[in-house]
Amino acid sequence: MSTTRATAEDPRQRSAVRTLLRLWPYVRPVRVRLFTAALVAVVASCTGLVIPLVLKWLVDGPVADRDTRGVWLGALYLLLLGIAEAVLFGVRRWLVARPLSHVEAEMRADLYRHLQRLPVSFHDRWASGQLLSRGTTDLMLLRMFLAFPLTFLLVNAVTILVGVVIMLMQDWTLGLVILGPAVPVMWTCMVFERRYADVARLAQDQVGDLTTVVEESVLGIRIVKGFGRHRSQARAFQKLSWTLRGTELRKARLLATIWGVIVTLPEVAIGAALVLGTVQVADGELSAGTLVAFLSTALALRWPVDSIGFLLAMTQEAATATERYFEVMDGEPESVTAGSRAAGAAPVPQKAARDAESRGLRFHNVRFRYPDAASDSPPTLDLIDLHIRPGESMALVGATGSGKTTLTALVPRLHEVTSGRITLDGEDITAMSREALRTLVAVAFEEPTLFSASVGENVLMGADGAAGEPELARALAVAQAEFAHALPQGTDTQVGEQGLSLSGGQRQRLALARAVVGTPRFLVLDDPLSALDVHTEAAVEAALRQVLADTTALIVAHRPSTVLLADRVALLSGGRITAVGTHHELLRTNPEYAHLMSGEQEQEDAAR
């Protein structure tokens, strides 16, 4: 996703260590087990380095003296050391398995909770596949890093240091030969780390893009099939897939390069040490046991050295995953408590709360511009001044793109006003917690969204925990959604992902039932009847009138039949309220309103 890639920190300027340290709050609760596991791994690795010393004693002692009993004793020592090393590594794995699963689960739960609290504007900017990849692939990479590379970067460093000391103690000249490749290997690692960081970030972003394509194709399978676009979708997927393949091949080439260096140079050094050591043994300057111990130690260090490239690669991928994870976690969430007042909004006088003119739902000179819009662009909504009295229903009418849906989204604070204020019964909504506000205001959107849950669970999401079967039955009756009782398991029927097992009209009626089930004081309906046939619409309107009599409602309407549900009508044009009155008043006095309604009215007359 280009947006996230553009805002991401340049990997070449980023410190992997500093980035990974952000994981500490999650690791801290399990630090004792992790540190213990690291210590056990160090002991296990150093136990393996004792084996060459036993071999030296075995070769220079029992083997040279032809002491059969001593040979068997040496073999027993080697067997016990091997068993001890294996057991210690097994204990290390046991120590880290449970706590790291806990760390991954906690991070995933925190990410999900945070996503729920992020504002709608954040979700508008981010592709869902990018968010999914952060909650799945990236967290899996972090768990793998904490389980293996994090420990073995320390273990291998200690092992190499102890092994070098042992070799220098055996023979310092051979030790210097072995250390010869150290400088070119270290330089190669530094170059590799810088280059791999950029490619790792690119690959993980491309995984997010690929996830987005797959998700959209699955959710939009009816469109894909209906328009015969499966080949074009397959081509789009293949293009992204091959792009990701190319990036992964770049990663593979970088890994092959560093492995070629860190495997070849040490092997050459071991070969040189073997030749030189053999000459020294032949000249009597070095014992055979010492040479065996030296070479065994060098061979024991092959894995710690060879794994450097692999561990650095996983470290860079983990740093990138951490960076991507906290790109989301650093997003500013909606405040749980009362929000700050919008810029330019005047304080609400105490007297206003008691003034009857301030009761109901009121917009006070509200201006709104989307957060990512240019500062010099005209606002989407400008100086909206509108009052819906207690118990009154107001229809909001306007041409497509006039800002109706945006205006309704401001009431439950799905977006924050740029300036001005909105009050409910005289209280500024930014002075309320969002939780309190959303218990007062219920919404039904034009696009009805249902979850993979039962019909009853979907509807009762609109009420508090005390609501039950009576409230559910009442809400279904109001929305003319009694079809739910005829489903295979009644209201316990699972509706499937996005509710696509139901028709558009059925989904819309369930969404309307969800809005009214909690008997809210304020109701915001965004063209709630657009998918209904004429007869069902009439039945829903008749039932809705009873609900609207006891609530204060703002209803986005496109058809005269929906407008007639309201006591008054507000015309929104060019981001401003240009007229307010009854339906019949505006038909007589406002040409724009009459034009908007005439098309619908003519269609209805023709249908009759």
Secondary structure, DSSP 8 states (H G I E B T S, - for coil): -HHHHHHS--TTT--HHHHHGGGHHHHGGGHHHHHHHHHHHHHHHHHHHHHHHHHHHHIIIIITTT-HHHHHHHHHHHHHHHHHHHHHHHHHHHHHHHHHHHHHHHHHHHHHHHHHHS-HHHHHHS-HHHHHHHHTHHHHHHHHHHHTHHHHHHHHHHHHHHHHHHHHHH-HHHHHHHHTTHHHHHHHHHHHHHHHHHHHHHHHHHHHHHHHHHHHHHHTHHHHHHTT-HHHHHHHHHHHHHHHHHHHHHHHHHHHHHHHHHHHHHHHHHHHHHHHHHHHHHTTSS-HHHHHHHHHHHHHTHHHHHTHHHHHHHHHHHHHHHHHHHHHHTS----SSB----TT-----HHHHH-GGG-SEEEEEEEE--TTS-TTS--SEEEEEEEE-TT-EEEEEE-TTSSHHHHHHHTTTSS--SEEEEEETTEEGGGSBHHHHHHHEEEE-SS----SSBHHHHHHTTS-TT--HHHHHHHHHHTT-GGGGGSTTGGG-B--GGGTTS-HHHHHHHHHHHHHTT--SEEEEESTTTTS-HHHHHHHHHHHHHHHTTSEEEEE--SHHHHTTSSEEEEEETTEEEEEE-HHHHHHH-HHHHHHHHHHHHHHHHH-
